[in-house]
Amino acid sequence: MSSVANPNQEFIDFWNSTLVDKFNRYRHILREGMRHHSDAAFKKLKLPPGSRVLDVGCGWGDTSLVLARLVGPSGTVVGLDCCDNFLETARKDAKAARLSNVEFISGDVQIHPFEPTYDLCFSRFGTMFFANPVAALRNMRKSLKPGGQLMIVVWRVIEDNPWLGVPKEVVLQFLPPPGESASTCGPGPFSMASESVVSAQLKAAGYADLKFERVDGPVEIGNAPEEAMQFQLALGPAGEIFREAGEEAERHRQEIEAALRNQLARYMNGGKIVMNSSSWVITARNPGIS
């Protein structure tokens, strides 16, 4: 798909080139360490057997596999993501789990040609990266039957997510913040932290019956200060600052790594680096109005 046809091609290319290897390297942290937020969302779901579910930004498909078990063999789950490498892993895991009621497709949710066939549209930590959230949310609503439900999980403000905020502040002691021309995968993890802003976006996209539920809990970001430090310099706000600083970051690498290790070591708990985190579980309904 050309960049003319897809306004988000720059972000998609960034995922498939710069980020895919880093995400795969820390898959165990991103999947297992943040399970608290996934579990909280799934506990709120009431999916009858036979339901049809769309999982947006499904990544490696771990959420899709949970959803496939929830809807049972008579139900269907379709996982959609823009990163082909993630989808290859998802297909292998689904096959290994012997789940035949889940499939994975590559696409951009903002422009994918959906039909109104799904009972639930789900997304865990994917919608924050939408370049045009209203357009993407509106297109997600097109996938829902009248009365169908939307559930998205997004991070709340960085002040309530020290697992990302603390490392960012450490790195900013040595490096300048990224400029406006910085390469990104989209707006970023805190773009949907504001209840009032996201409410306005959902209403503009045509949803009704909005509900925001706060979920606080621990995240595990490494088995030791060294792994946690490497993880932070690879992904998230601290990693973005380090990446965009280029040669200046390399000149300060030893100082930054030492400072991060020292700071993160304070959060060692039970053989893991454990920090606090906070998310929204947001639900809404498609009223069936075009």
LUMKOL-920717 format. One record per residue (C-alpha): x, y, z; chain. Coordinates in Angstrom, 2 decimals, decimal comma. Layout:
{r {X; Y; Z}; A}
...
***
This chain:
{r {0,00; 0,00; 0,00}; A}
{r {1,47; 3,36; -0,98}; A}
{r {2,00; 6,26; 1,36}; A}
{r {-0,51; 8,23; -0,74}; A}
{r {-3,22; 5,63; -0,20}; A}
{r {-2,44; 5,22; 3,49}; A}
{r {-1,78; 8,37; 5,55}; A}
{r {-0,35; 6,21; 8,35}; A}
{r {2,29; 4,45; 6,25}; A}
{r {5,14; 6,30; 7,96}; A}
{r {4,04; 4,99; 11,36}; A}
{r {3,47; 1,47; 9,99}; A}
{r {6,95; 1,44; 8,47}; A}
{r {8,41; 2,54; 11,81}; A}
{r {6,72; -0,37; 13,58}; A}
{r {7,92; -2,88; 10,99}; A}
{r {11,50; -1,62; 10,90}; A}
{r {12,68; 0,18; 14,04}; A}
{r {10,39; -1,31; 16,69}; A}
{r {9,70; -4,92; 15,74}; A}
{r {13,06; -6,33; 16,85}; A}
{r {12,96; -4,41; 20,13}; A}
{r {9,44; -5,56; 20,92}; A}
{r {10,36; -9,17; 20,13}; A}
{r {13,43; -8,93; 22,35}; A}
{r {11,30; -7,87; 25,32}; A}
{r {8,21; -9,89; 24,53}; A}
{r {8,34; -11,65; 27,90}; A}
{r {8,15; -8,30; 29,71}; A}
{r {5,47; -6,79; 27,49}; A}
{r {3,25; -9,86; 27,70}; A}
{r {3,76; -11,30; 31,16}; A}
{r {4,82; -8,21; 33,09}; A}
{r {1,65; -6,30; 32,21}; A}
{r {-0,79; -9,15; 32,66}; A}
{r {-2,53; -7,34; 35,54}; A}
{r {-4,19; -4,90; 33,14}; A}
{r {-5,21; -7,61; 30,67}; A}
{r {-6,73; -9,74; 33,38}; A}
{r {-8,69; -6,77; 34,76}; A}
{r {-10,18; -6,09; 31,32}; A}
{r {-11,08; -9,72; 30,61}; A}
{r {-12,84; -10,04; 33,96}; A}
{r {-15,20; -7,26; 32,90}; A}
{r {-16,14; -8,96; 29,63}; A}
{r {-19,40; -10,85; 29,27}; A}
{r {-19,08; -12,74; 26,01}; A}
{r {-21,73; -15,37; 25,24}; A}
{r {-20,47; -18,51; 23,47}; A}
{r {-20,56; -17,99; 19,72}; A}
{r {-19,69; -14,29; 19,85}; A}
{r {-17,68; -12,68; 17,05}; A}
{r {-14,75; -10,53; 18,23}; A}
{r {-12,32; -8,18; 16,50}; A}
{r {-8,99; -7,67; 18,32}; A}
{r {-7,36; -4,44; 17,08}; A}
{r {-3,61; -4,05; 17,40}; A}
{r {-3,41; -7,68; 18,47}; A}
{r {0,40; -7,86; 18,29}; A}
{r {1,58; -11,40; 19,05}; A}
{r {-2,02; -12,48; 19,47}; A}
{r {-1,99; -13,34; 23,18}; A}
{r {-5,19; -11,36; 23,77}; A}
{r {-6,76; -12,93; 20,70}; A}
{r {-6,11; -16,41; 22,06}; A}
{r {-7,74; -15,53; 25,39}; A}
{r {-10,74; -14,12; 23,54}; A}
{r {-10,94; -17,23; 21,34}; A}
{r {-11,21; -19,40; 24,45}; A}
{r {-13,87; -17,10; 25,92}; A}
{r {-16,15; -17,28; 22,87}; A}
{r {-15,70; -21,03; 22,48}; A}
{r {-15,47; -23,13; 19,31}; A}
{r {-18,73; -21,72; 17,96}; A}
{r {-17,35; -18,18; 18,17}; A}
{r {-14,83; -16,34; 16,02}; A}
{r {-11,94; -14,00; 16,76}; A}
{r {-10,08; -11,95; 14,17}; A}
{r {-6,83; -10,31; 15,23}; A}
{r {-5,70; -7,32; 13,20}; A}
{r {-2,28; -5,66; 13,31}; A}
{r {-0,05; -3,62; 11,00}; A}
{r {3,09; -5,59; 11,90}; A}
{r {3,46; -8,76; 9,82}; A}
{r {6,22; -10,14; 12,03}; A}
{r {3,95; -10,08; 15,09}; A}
{r {1,20; -11,80; 13,12}; A}
{r {3,51; -14,66; 12,11}; A}
{r {4,11; -15,34; 15,80}; A}
{r {0,39; -15,09; 16,52}; A}
{r {-0,45; -17,69; 13,89}; A}
{r {2,19; -20,09; 15,21}; A}
{r {0,93; -19,70; 18,79}; A}
{r {-2,68; -20,25; 17,74}; A}
{r {-1,69; -23,42; 15,91}; A}
{r {0,29; -24,65; 18,92}; A}
{r {-2,72; -23,95; 21,14}; A}
{r {-4,97; -25,86; 18,70}; A}
{r {-7,37; -22,94; 18,41}; A}
{r {-9,12; -23,05; 15,07}; A}
{r {-11,60; -20,24; 15,79}; A}
{r {-9,05; -17,42; 15,52}; A}
{r {-7,39; -15,89; 12,48}; A}
{r {-4,99; -13,00; 11,97}; A}
{r {-4,96; -10,36; 9,24}; A}
{r {-2,62; -7,52; 8,39}; A}
{r {-4,11; -4,06; 8,05}; A}
{r {-4,49; -0,50; 9,25}; A}
{r {-7,57; -0,13; 11,41}; A}
{r {-8,14; 3,45; 10,28}; A}
{r {-8,88; 2,45; 6,68}; A}
{r {-9,65; -1,29; 6,77}; A}
{r {-12,95; -2,07; 4,98}; A}
{r {-14,96; -3,50; 7,89}; A}
{r {-18,44; -4,96; 7,73}; A}
{r {-20,78; -4,69; 10,77}; A}
{r {-20,40; -8,32; 11,83}; A}
{r {-18,75; -8,22; 15,27}; A}
{r {-20,26; -8,29; 18,75}; A}
{r {-17,13; -6,86; 20,38}; A}
{r {-14,24; -4,72; 19,16}; A}
{r {-11,35; -5,03; 21,62}; A}
{r {-7,96; -3,34; 21,84}; A}
{r {-5,32; -3,53; 24,57}; A}
{r {-2,72; -0,76; 24,49}; A}
{r {-3,13; -0,23; 20,75}; A}
{r {-5,41; 2,76; 20,24}; A}
{r {-2,99; 5,26; 21,85}; A}
{r {-0,90; 5,13; 18,68}; A}
{r {-3,68; 6,22; 16,30}; A}
{r {-2,58; 9,22; 14,25}; A}
{r {-6,23; 10,18; 13,77}; A}
{r {-8,09; 8,64; 16,72}; A}
{r {-11,57; 9,82; 15,73}; A}
{r {-11,23; 8,37; 12,22}; A}
{r {-9,86; 5,08; 13,55}; A}
{r {-12,48; 4,77; 16,30}; A}
{r {-15,22; 5,56; 13,79}; A}
{r {-13,93; 2,84; 11,48}; A}
{r {-13,78; 0,41; 14,40}; A}
{r {-17,44; 1,19; 15,06}; A}
{r {-18,20; 0,15; 11,48}; A}
{r {-17,04; -3,35; 12,44}; A}
{r {-19,72; -3,62; 15,14}; A}
{r {-23,27; -4,82; 14,89}; A}
{r {-25,91; -2,37; 16,19}; A}
{r {-25,55; -2,56; 19,95}; A}
{r {-22,09; -4,08; 19,67}; A}
{r {-19,53; -3,23; 22,35}; A}
{r {-16,17; -1,50; 22,23}; A}
{r {-13,57; -2,19; 24,92}; A}
{r {-10,16; -0,53; 24,87}; A}
{r {-7,37; -0,52; 27,45}; A}
{r {-5,10; 2,54; 27,47}; A}
{r {-2,51; 3,98; 29,83}; A}
{r {-3,49; 6,80; 32,14}; A}
{r {-1,22; 9,82; 32,73}; A}
{r {2,54; 9,35; 33,01}; A}
{r {2,48; 10,66; 36,60}; A}
{r {0,49; 7,54; 37,53}; A}
{r {2,82; 5,30; 35,51}; A}
{r {6,22; 5,61; 37,19}; A}
{r {7,44; 2,51; 35,34}; A}
{r {7,73; 4,84; 32,31}; A}
{r {7,91; 8,24; 34,02}; A}
{r {10,83; 7,56; 36,37}; A}
{r {13,22; 6,31; 33,63}; A}
{r {12,23; 9,23; 31,42}; A}
{r {13,20; 11,72; 34,13}; A}
{r {16,54; 9,96; 34,65}; A}
{r {17,43; 10,13; 30,95}; A}
{r {16,34; 13,78; 30,74}; A}
{r {19,05; 14,61; 33,27}; A}
{r {21,58; 13,84; 30,53}; A}
{r {19,81; 14,41; 27,19}; A}
{r {17,39; 16,91; 25,61}; A}
{r {13,78; 15,88; 24,84}; A}
{r {13,06; 14,73; 21,27}; A}
{r {12,26; 17,43; 18,74}; A}
{r {9,08; 17,70; 16,70}; A}
{r {10,75; 15,89; 13,79}; A}
{r {11,46; 12,75; 15,85}; A}
{r {10,52; 9,43; 14,25}; A}
{r {7,63; 7,80; 16,09}; A}
{r {5,11; 4,97; 15,92}; A}
{r {2,27; 7,43; 16,47}; A}
{r {1,13; 9,88; 19,16}; A}
{r {2,43; 7,75; 22,03}; A}
{r {1,41; 5,76; 25,10}; A}
{r {-0,29; 8,64; 26,93}; A}
{r {-2,27; 10,15; 24,07}; A}
{r {-5,53; 8,70; 25,42}; A}
{r {-4,90; 9,36; 29,12}; A}
{r {-7,47; 12,16; 29,42}; A}
{r {-11,01; 11,02; 30,17}; A}
{r {-12,49; 14,24; 28,80}; A}
{r {-10,48; 14,12; 25,56}; A}
{r {-11,20; 10,46; 24,87}; A}
{r {-14,88; 10,94; 25,73}; A}
{r {-15,06; 13,67; 23,09}; A}
{r {-13,28; 11,44; 20,57}; A}
{r {-15,62; 8,52; 21,19}; A}
{r {-18,70; 10,70; 20,94}; A}
{r {-17,40; 12,25; 17,70}; A}
{r {-16,87; 8,70; 16,39}; A}
{r {-20,53; 7,89; 17,13}; A}
{r {-20,36; 5,78; 20,30}; A}
{r {-22,79; 5,85; 23,21}; A}
{r {-22,84; 4,63; 26,83}; A}
{r {-19,23; 5,52; 27,58}; A}
{r {-17,66; 4,17; 30,77}; A}
{r {-14,14; 4,65; 32,18}; A}
{r {-12,82; 2,31; 34,88}; A}
{r {-9,43; 2,94; 36,46}; A}
{r {-7,13; -0,04; 36,98}; A}
{r {-4,03; 0,33; 39,15}; A}
{r {-1,49; -2,42; 39,64}; A}
{r {2,08; -3,63; 39,36}; A}
{r {4,10; -4,19; 36,21}; A}
{r {7,25; -6,28; 36,05}; A}
{r {9,88; -4,64; 33,86}; A}
{r {12,81; -7,01; 34,26}; A}
{r {14,42; -9,77; 36,30}; A}
{r {17,29; -7,50; 37,36}; A}
{r {18,30; -3,82; 37,17}; A}
{r {20,40; -4,55; 34,08}; A}
{r {17,50; -6,03; 32,10}; A}
{r {15,11; -3,31; 33,28}; A}
{r {17,62; -0,65; 32,22}; A}
{r {18,08; -2,19; 28,76}; A}
{r {14,30; -2,47; 28,36}; A}
{r {13,79; 1,20; 29,18}; A}
{r {16,48; 2,33; 26,72}; A}
{r {14,89; 0,22; 23,99}; A}
{r {11,23; 1,21; 24,34}; A}
{r {9,00; 3,87; 25,83}; A}
{r {9,68; 7,57; 26,55}; A}
{r {13,22; 7,01; 27,89}; A}
{r {14,08; 4,91; 24,84}; A}
{r {12,71; 7,56; 22,49}; A}
{r {14,84; 10,27; 24,10}; A}
{r {17,94; 8,08; 23,91}; A}
{r {17,31; 7,03; 20,30}; A}
{r {16,69; 10,53; 19,02}; A}
{r {19,73; 12,00; 20,80}; A}
{r {21,99; 9,86; 18,60}; A}
{r {25,71; 10,54; 19,09}; A}
{r {25,10; 12,64; 22,19}; A}
{r {23,33; 9,69; 23,79}; A}
{r {26,26; 7,41; 23,00}; A}
{r {28,68; 9,88; 24,60}; A}
{r {26,65; 9,71; 27,82}; A}
{r {25,72; 6,03; 27,59}; A}
{r {27,76; 4,81; 30,56}; A}
{r {26,47; 7,57; 32,82}; A}
{r {22,85; 7,05; 31,74}; A}
{r {23,00; 3,28; 32,11}; A}
{r {24,54; 3,57; 35,59}; A}
{r {21,94; 6,12; 36,69}; A}
{r {19,09; 3,96; 35,41}; A}
{r {20,44; 0,81; 37,07}; A}
{r {20,75; 2,60; 40,38}; A}
{r {17,25; 4,06; 40,18}; A}
{r {15,54; 0,88; 39,02}; A}
{r {17,33; -1,28; 41,61}; A}
{r {15,21; 0,47; 44,24}; A}
{r {12,17; -1,35; 42,87}; A}
{r {13,51; -4,89; 43,23}; A}
{r {10,78; -7,07; 44,75}; A}
{r {10,71; -10,85; 44,86}; A}
{r {13,44; -11,25; 42,27}; A}
{r {11,80; -8,83; 39,81}; A}
{r {11,84; -5,11; 39,13}; A}
{r {8,23; -4,20; 39,99}; A}
{r {6,76; -0,71; 39,57}; A}
{r {3,33; 0,87; 39,75}; A}
{r {1,13; 1,46; 36,74}; A}
{r {-2,34; 2,75; 35,91}; A}
{r {-4,70; 2,23; 32,99}; A}
{r {-8,23; 2,95; 31,83}; A}
{r {-10,55; 0,16; 30,75}; A}
{r {-12,96; 2,05; 28,51}; A}
{r {-16,21; 0,61; 27,21}; A}
{r {-18,76; 2,04; 24,79}; A}
{r {-21,57; 0,85; 22,55}; A}
{r {-22,38; 1,19; 18,89}; A}
{r {-25,92; 2,63; 18,82}; A}
{r {-26,28; 1,55; 15,21}; A}
{r {-26,33; 5,07; 13,74}; A}
{r {-24,28; 5,52; 10,56}; A}
***
